[in-house]
Amino acid sequence: MAPLALELKSHPEIDAKICVTAQHREMLDSVLSIFNLKADFDLDIMKAGQTLSDITSRILYGMQDVFSEYTPDLVLVHGDTTTSFTVALAAFYSGIAVGHVEAGLRSFDRNSPFPEEMNRRLNGQLCTLHFAPTAQNRINLEKEGVDGEIFVTGNTVIDALKYTASDESLPMSEYLSGILDYSKKIITLTCHRRENFGEPMDNIFTAVKNIAEANDELLFIYPVHPNPIVKDKAEEILGSVSNVKLISPLDAFDMHKLMAKSYFIMTDSGGIQEEAPALGKPVLVLRRETERPEAIEAGTVALAGTDREKIQELALELLNSEEKYNEMANAVNPYGDGLASARIADSILYYYGVNDKRPADFCSK
């Protein structure tokens, strides 16, 4: 949302305020700093061991207080988080219109990813403006019969790369540069999804361990999610592997720099499936399904699942087949051209009658 916040601030017709929940304080503060943004409202909900019910109730009450102080014409929420759904619900209760950035993504399995798939489905019913990254996302929303207007904009995550991963941006931190060894092929790993807890995560980490121990020319860099379930399992299986580095979470700037320096990426993240192709990096998705089928169709990602043998097979194929690697690395990114934030701002101005012309839809071809 950071590039969109900057875009909105550039329009004198729009008075934009930023509200944050601070569920992950350290990650949030680094992003605000990188983009030189300041929160106007901070719910400060971060507490150790909080459940989804805790998060939902704190945000709902917190937004009630925000809306009693400041009542906007439109609230923008992003993606599939519990924050996104709860803020949309709070706005609905207050009679405020909601715009959903990154609308229309679907895995078509209500329990996977959990609770993200249900969050985004519920947002589809709560929101009035739907900013769909791709034409397929629009089709998903139309099939569900959502109310309001749908705009195809591309994804703002691609816009963010202009600020963080370009040659003109600042260099990576000393912390990250001190970790990287360019004599090796660097592979970025991320794994944190709730549906991967338990046996799936065991399989993923064991596959990585096997690949790393059999290929000492590789260096795995894993910024470990702060969830204790993830941290403990990563340390148990990967902690003793010499060419796997378990590091603290990186801010958006360093994460993009790390991906740009990687040979390929293994992840169960959603956004990375969109970011990495923009950097020309193949992606192995460590999930059983993806709400981003456009990337599979374009050939920028491959669905590895959570089966140990399958993960190892696909990783070794990328390492050993130059043809397969180039095929994925050079595929066209279907998710954006870096202008999504401008399209969203123009769509808002069009919807409220400030602009007469509806902005053209993003098209990846």
C-alpha positions in Angstrom: 0.0 0.0 0.0 3.0 2.3 0.4 3.3 3.4 -3.2 -0.5 4.0 -3.3 -0.3 6.2 -0.2 2.3 8.3 -1.9 0.2 8.5 -5.1 -2.9 9.6 -3.2 -0.9 12.3 -1.4 0.1 13.7 -4.8 -3.5 14.5 -5.7 -4.8 17.8 -4.2 -8.4 16.6 -4.7 -7.8 13.7 -2.2 -7.3 14.0 1.6 -5.7 10.7 2.5 -5.0 9.5 6.1 -3.0 6.4 7.0 -4.2 4.0 9.7 -2.1 1.1 10.8 -2.8 -1.8 13.2 0.8 -2.4 14.0 0.2 -6.2 14.3 3.9 -6.6 13.4 5.5 -3.4 14.8 9.1 -3.9 13.6 8.1 -4.8 10.0 5.6 -1.9 9.8 8.0 0.7 11.1 10.7 -0.3 8.6 8.2 0.1 5.7 7.0 3.5 6.9 10.6 4.6 7.2 11.6 3.4 3.7 8.7 5.2 2.0 8.9 8.2 4.3 5.3 7.8 5.5 3.7 8.6 8.8 0.7 6.9 10.3 -2.2 9.3 11.3 -3.9 6.6 13.3 -2.1 3.7 15.1 -4.2 0.9 16.7 -1.0 -0.6 18.3 -2.7 -4.1 18.7 0.5 -6.1 18.8 0.5 -8.6 21.7 2.3 -11.9 22.2 0.4 -15.0 21.5 -2.7 -13.3 20.1 -5.3 -15.3 18.3 -7.3 -14.4 15.2 -10.2 -13.6 17.5 -8.0 -11.3 19.5 -6.8 -9.5 16.4 -10.3 -9.2 14.9 -11.9 -7.8 18.1 -9.1 -5.3 18.8 -9.2 -4.0 15.2 -13.0 -3.7 15.2 -13.1 -1.7 18.4 -10.0 0.3 17.3 -11.6 1.3 14.0 -14.8 2.3 15.7 -12.8 4.9 17.6 -11.0 6.0 14.5 -14.3 6.5 12.6 -15.7 8.5 15.5 -12.8 10.9 15.1 -12.4 10.9 11.3 -15.2 9.8 8.9 -13.8 9.4 5.4 -15.8 9.0 2.1 -13.8 5.9 1.3 -11.7 3.4 3.2 -9.0 1.4 1.3 -8.0 -2.0 2.5 -5.5 -4.4 1.0 -5.4 -8.1 0.1 -6.4 -11.0 2.3 -5.3 -10.3 5.8 -7.5 -10.4 8.9 -6.8 -6.6 9.2 -8.2 -6.1 5.7 -11.5 -8.0 6.4 -12.0 -6.5 9.8 -11.4 -2.9 8.7 -13.8 -3.4 5.8 -16.4 -4.8 8.3 -15.9 -1.8 10.6 -16.3 0.6 7.7 -19.5 -1.2 6.7 -20.9 -0.9 10.2 -20.2 2.8 10.1 -21.8 3.3 6.6 -18.5 4.1 4.9 -17.7 2.9 1.4 -14.7 0.5 1.1 -12.3 0.0 -1.8 -10.4 -3.3 -2.0 -6.9 -3.2 -3.4 -5.8 -6.6 -4.8 -9.4 -7.8 -5.2 -10.6 -10.9 -6.8 -7.8 -13.4 -6.0 -9.2 -16.9 -5.3 -7.8 -20.3 -4.4 -11.4 -21.7 -4.4 -10.6 -23.6 -1.2 -12.1 -21.7 1.7 -9.7 -23.4 4.2 -6.5 -22.8 2.2 -4.9 -20.4 2.6 -6.5 -20.0 6.1 -7.9 -17.5 6.9 -6.9 -15.5 3.9 -9.2 -17.1 1.3 -12.3 -16.4 3.4 -11.1 -12.9 4.3 -10.9 -11.9 0.6 -14.2 -13.6 -0.3 -15.9 -11.6 2.5 -14.2 -8.4 1.4 -15.7 -9.0 -2.1 -19.2 -8.7 -0.5 -18.3 -5.8 1.8 -16.6 -3.5 -0.7 -17.9 -1.0 -3.2 -14.8 -0.5 -5.3 -12.8 -3.5 -6.4 -9.3 -2.9 -7.7 -8.4 -6.2 -9.4 -4.8 -6.8 -10.4 -5.7 -8.9 -13.5 -8.5 -9.7 -15.9 -9.0 -13.1 -14.3 -9.5 -11.5 -10.9 -12.2 -9.4 -12.5 -13.9 -12.5 -13.8 -13.8 -14.1 -10.4 -15.6 -11.1 -8.9 -18.2 -11.0 -11.6 -19.0 -14.7 -11.1 -19.6 -13.9 -7.4 -22.0 -11.1 -8.3 -20.2 -8.4 -6.2 -21.8 -5.0 -5.9 -20.1 -1.8 -7.1 -17.4 -1.1 -9.7 -14.5 -3.3 -10.7 -11.3 -1.8 -12.1 -8.4 -3.8 -13.5 -5.3 -2.0 -12.3 -2.3 -4.3 -12.0 -0.8 -4.9 -8.5 0.7 -2.1 -6.4 3.4 -4.6 -5.2 5.0 -4.1 -8.6 4.9 -0.3 -8.1 6.8 -0.8 -4.8 9.8 -2.4 -6.6 10.5 0.9 -8.3 11.3 2.3 -4.9 13.2 -0.6 -3.4 14.9 -2.8 -6.1 15.9 -0.4 -8.8 19.5 0.5 -9.5 18.8 4.0 -8.5 17.6 3.1 -5.0 19.8 3.0 -2.0 22.2 0.0 -1.5 21.2 -2.9 0.7 21.9 -2.8 4.4 25.3 -3.7 5.8 23.6 -6.5 7.6 22.4 -8.2 4.4 25.5 -7.5 2.4 27.5 -9.2 5.2 25.5 -12.4 4.8 25.6 -12.8 1.1 28.3 -14.9 -0.6 28.3 -14.3 -4.3 30.6 -17.2 -5.0 27.5 -19.4 -4.4 24.1 -19.5 -6.0 21.8 -17.7 -3.6 18.3 -19.1 -3.1 15.8 -17.2 -1.1 13.4 -19.2 1.1 10.2 -18.0 2.9 7.7 -20.2 4.6 5.1 -19.1 7.2 1.6 -20.0 6.1 -0.7 -21.4 8.8 -1.9 -24.2 6.5 1.7 -25.3 6.2 2.1 -25.8 10.0 2.9 -29.4 11.0 3.7 -32.0 8.4 3.8 -29.7 5.4 6.4 -27.5 7.0 8.4 -30.6 8.1 8.4 -31.7 4.4 9.4 -28.3 3.1 12.3 -27.8 5.5 13.5 -31.4 5.1 13.5 -31.0 1.3 15.6 -27.8 1.7 17.9 -29.5 4.0 18.4 -32.4 1.6 19.0 -30.0 -1.4 21.5 -27.9 0.6 23.5 -30.8 2.0 23.8 -32.3 -1.5 24.9 -29.0 -3.2 27.5 -27.0 -1.2 27.6 -24.5 -4.1 24.2 -23.2 -2.9 23.5 -20.7 -0.2 19.9 -20.6 1.2 18.9 -17.4 2.9 15.7 -17.8 5.0 14.3 -14.6 6.7 12.4 -16.5 9.4 8.9 -15.3 10.3 8.6 -14.3 14.0 5.8 -16.8 14.7 7.3 -19.2 17.3 5.9 -22.3 15.5 7.8 -21.3 12.4 11.0 -20.3 14.2 11.2 -23.4 16.3 10.7 -25.8 13.4 13.2 -23.9 11.2 15.8 -24.1 13.9 15.1 -27.8 14.5 15.5 -28.9 10.9 17.7 -26.3 9.3 19.7 -24.8 12.2 22.7 -27.1 11.7 22.9 -26.9 7.9 26.0 -24.9 7.1 24.8 -23.4 3.8 21.3 -22.4 5.1 21.3 -19.1 6.9 18.4 -18.5 9.2 18.1 -14.7 9.6 15.7 -12.2 11.1 12.9 -10.8 9.0 14.0 -8.3 6.4 12.4 -5.0 5.7 10.8 -4.5 2.3 13.9 -2.8 0.9 16.3 -5.6 1.8 13.9 -8.3 0.9 13.6 -7.0 -2.6 17.4 -6.6 -2.8 17.8 -10.2 -1.7 15.4 -11.5 -4.3 17.2 -9.5 -7.0 20.4 -11.2 -6.0 18.9 -14.7 -5.9 19.1 -17.4 -8.5 15.6 -18.5 -7.7 13.1 -18.3 -4.9 11.1 -20.9 -2.9 8.1 -19.5 -1.0 4.6 -20.0 0.3 4.1 -16.2 0.2 1.5 -14.6 -2.1 3.1 -11.3 -2.9 6.5 -12.8 -3.8 4.8 -14.8 -6.6 4.2 -11.4 -8.2 7.4 -9.6 -7.1 10.0 -12.2 -8.2 8.9 -12.4 -11.8 9.2 -8.7 -12.1 12.9 -9.2 -11.1 13.3 -12.1 -13.6 13.5 -14.8 -10.8 11.8 -18.2 -11.1 9.6 -19.1 -8.2 8.7 -22.5 -6.6 5.5 -22.1 -4.7 5.5 -24.2 -1.5 1.7 -24.7 -1.4 -0.9 -27.1 -2.7 -2.7 -24.3 -4.6 -2.3 -20.7 -5.5 -4.8 -17.8 -5.9 -2.4 -16.5 -8.6 -2.9 -18.9 -11.5 -1.8 -16.2 -14.0 1.8 -16.8 -12.9 1.6 -20.5 -13.6 0.0 -19.9 -17.0 2.7 -17.3 -17.8 5.4 -19.7 -16.7 7.0 -17.5 -14.1 6.2 -19.8 -11.2 5.8 -23.6 -10.7 3.6 -25.2 -8.0 5.8 -27.4 -5.9 3.3 -28.2 -3.2 4.4 -29.6 0.1 5.6 -33.0 -1.0 9.3 -33.4 -0.2 10.2 -35.4 -3.3 8.3 -32.9 -5.6 10.0 -29.9 -4.1 13.4 -31.5 -4.5 12.6 -32.5 -8.1 11.6 -29.1 -9.2 14.5 -27.3 -7.4 17.0 -29.6 -9.0 15.5 -29.1 -12.4 16.0 -25.4 -12.1 19.6 -25.9 -10.9 20.5 -28.5 -13.7 18.4 -27.3 -16.7 19.5 -24.0 -18.2 16.6 -24.3 -20.7 14.0 -24.6 -17.9 15.6 -21.9 -15.9 15.6 -19.4 -18.8 12.1 -20.3 -19.7 10.8 -19.3 -16.3 13.2 -16.3 -15.8 12.3 -14.7 -19.1 8.5 -15.2 -19.0 6.3 -12.0 -19.0 5.1 -10.9 -15.6 1.3 -10.8 -15.7 0.8 -8.7 -12.6 1.7 -5.2 -13.4 3.7 -2.5 -15.1 4.4 -0.2 -12.1 1.4 2.0 -12.7 -1.3 0.3 -10.5 -1.3 3.1 -7.9 -1.9 5.8 -10.5 -4.8 3.7 -12.0 -6.3 3.2 -8.6 -6.2 7.0 -7.8 -7.7 7.8 -11.2 -10.4 5.2 -10.6 -11.3 6.8 -7.3 -11.5 10.2 -8.9 -13.6 8.8 -11.7 -16.0 7.1 -9.4 -16.5 10.3 -7.4 -17.1 12.4 -10.5 -13.9 14.4 -10.3 -12.6 12.9 -13.6 -14.9 12.3 -16.5 -12.9 9.5 -18.2 -12.8 6.0 -16.8 -9.1 4.8 -16.7 -8.1 2.1 -19.1 -7.7 -1.4 -17.7 -4.2 -2.9 -17.1 -3.4 -5.5 -19.7 -0.3 -7.8 -19.4 -0.2 -8.6 -23.2 
